């Protein structure tokens, strides 16, 4: 689970979560199942529809294809009754910028089932992902330099095949490195791995 999802719903009442999210460099948004936009941090306020994160009557609008994919992800979480943990990603290409949008379900307050699901959206520019220091990834997770370089390149690339071409490796080799990285980091998807790397990267004022 990435750090924002761990905040949970009950923290919003006192405003503590909003203060923490405002310190994050990346655009962060909170939506419900509709998806109604409930909150966006300072970094998200600095961008708009031109960059692919538009509002229409308090509804979040990403474009026809991305809207459909977001509805599919939200519906899957709702059917599984998931509250907290895990993360799924979708690509959002707009003009000269391409985002990876990480969708993370927020944890429900203990014993509460009646409140609609809420989700944290973490928008990361695919061309400029941040990663923790390589030494930290080696010390904490035991990742090798090659595993770190493969994971980092995969974040920038749309597919395993493209990442393999850029690294001059066979696609099967990239997949093997990725499987070992998943196992060492205890994640099950590229979106979860990306969220983990982002959550461990340095915090700072919005850019």
C-alpha angles and dihedrals in degrees: 000000000000117000098256093054089054090063091076130199101283093065091065093071092069095040093239094123093051090054091052094046091050088063092058118103096218128071109267124186134180119212138171127223096283086053098250113167107239101171143355127189126232094270090054091048089057093063130055149178092311088066093046102263104102133162127218116180090336089307117122113239120194100163130280098286097041092043090056092048092049090051089050092052093046092047091051092052090047094050090049089045089228117179115182130341130068129052136221128199138212131186120241115190117188124169107297096350131075122194132196104213113205113203114203125176113230118231117258120232109266113276095009118120103152099073116095117251118268127202137201116222115203113193115202125180102239092210092058111032117168119228130188117253110291090233090059093050089051095046097044102036104016093239117168121229089254093051090051093048092048093050092046093049091047090057089057095044127068096222143021089246093056092046089050091052093051092048092042091236133127114262089239089057091052091050091050092052090047094051091052090048091051090052095047093047094041094234131129106206142034090249092055091047091049091049090050093051092047093047091054095048122101119285122221145142117310114274 
